[in-house]
Amino acid sequence: MKVMQKLYTLADGDLIPNAKPTKIPGVDETVGKLFGYGLWLIILAGAAGAGYGLYKLALSDKSSRSGGGAEPAKWMGGGIAAILLAGSLIAILNGISGG
């Protein structure tokens, strides 16, 4: 539980500017905030994963013997997928809540 409190404190501060989740109808306020900030943290993790993939791509050996740079593509693809998934969930929840 302490980890969730620290993440909430980080998300509520300067880590995510203007990331204020809208209230979801029928959901408790605490659960709604944790869920909303959790989606923003997933977007940040996806951006970090995509950035790490770009870093690995720049430094990887792209010869065909060592995989040809497939691992960086996995990192970038996973990061972009996380960004798209969390972003679409944020848009859907904002549409439901009328925000």
C-alpha positions as CSV (number, residue, x, y, z in Angstrom):
1,M,0.0,0.0,0.0
2,K,2.9,2.3,0.6
3,V,4.0,2.0,-3.0
4,M,0.6,3.1,-4.2
5,Q,0.7,6.1,-1.9
6,K,4.1,7.1,-3.2
7,L,3.0,6.7,-6.8
8,Y,-0.1,8.7,-6.1
9,T,2.0,11.4,-4.5
10,L,4.4,11.5,-7.5
11,A,1.5,11.6,-9.9
12,D,-0.3,14.3,-8.0
13,G,2.8,16.5,-7.9
14,D,5.0,17.7,-10.7
15,L,5.7,14.4,-12.4
16,I,2.6,14.5,-14.6
17,P,1.6,18.1,-15.3
18,N,-2.1,18.7,-16.0
19,A,-2.9,15.1,-15.4
20,K,-6.0,15.4,-13.4
21,P,-8.4,12.5,-13.9
22,T,-12.1,13.2,-14.3
23,K,-14.5,11.7,-11.9
24,I,-16.0,8.4,-13.1
25,P,-19.7,8.0,-12.3
26,G,-20.4,5.2,-9.8
27,V,-16.7,4.8,-8.7
28,D,-15.4,5.7,-5.3
29,E,-13.3,8.9,-5.3
30,T,-10.1,7.2,-4.1
31,V,-10.4,4.3,-6.6
32,G,-11.2,6.6,-9.4
33,K,-8.1,8.8,-8.7
34,L,-5.8,5.8,-8.4
35,F,-7.2,4.3,-11.7
36,G,-6.9,7.7,-13.5
37,Y,-3.3,8.3,-12.3
38,G,-2.5,4.7,-13.0
39,L,-3.4,5.2,-16.7
40,W,-1.2,8.3,-16.8
41,L,1.7,6.3,-15.2
42,I,1.2,3.6,-17.9
43,I,1.6,6.3,-20.6
44,L,4.8,7.4,-18.9
45,A,6.1,3.8,-18.7
46,G,5.2,3.3,-22.4
47,A,7.1,6.5,-23.4
48,A,10.1,5.2,-21.3
49,G,9.9,1.8,-23.1
50,A,9.8,3.4,-26.5
51,G,12.7,5.7,-25.6
52,Y,14.7,2.7,-24.3
53,G,14.0,0.9,-27.6
54,L,15.3,3.8,-29.6
55,Y,18.4,3.9,-27.4
56,K,18.9,0.1,-27.9
57,L,18.3,0.5,-31.6
58,A,21.0,3.2,-31.8
59,L,23.5,1.1,-30.0
60,S,22.6,-2.4,-31.3
61,D,24.6,-4.6,-33.6
62,K,22.3,-4.8,-36.7
63,S,24.0,-7.7,-38.4
64,S,21.9,-10.6,-39.4
65,R,23.8,-13.0,-37.1
66,S,22.7,-11.3,-33.9
67,G,19.0,-10.9,-34.7
68,G,19.3,-7.7,-36.8
69,G,17.9,-5.3,-34.2
70,A,14.7,-7.2,-33.3
71,E,14.9,-6.6,-29.6
72,P,14.7,-2.8,-29.9
73,A,11.6,-3.1,-32.0
74,K,10.0,-5.2,-29.3
75,W,10.7,-2.4,-26.7
76,M,9.4,0.3,-29.0
77,G,6.4,-1.7,-30.0
78,G,5.5,-2.5,-26.4
79,G,5.9,1.1,-25.4
80,I,3.8,2.4,-28.3
81,A,1.1,-0.2,-27.5
82,A,1.0,0.9,-23.9
83,I,0.7,4.5,-24.9
84,L,-2.2,3.8,-27.3
85,L,-4.0,1.5,-24.9
86,A,-3.8,3.9,-21.9
87,G,-4.6,6.9,-24.1
88,S,-7.7,5.2,-25.6
89,L,-8.9,4.2,-22.1
90,I,-8.4,7.8,-20.9
91,A,-10.4,9.0,-23.8
92,I,-13.2,6.5,-23.3
93,L,-13.4,7.2,-19.5
94,N,-13.5,11.0,-20.2
95,G,-16.3,10.4,-22.7
96,I,-18.3,8.3,-20.2
97,S,-17.8,10.9,-17.4
98,G,-18.5,13.8,-19.7
99,G,-15.2,15.4,-19.1
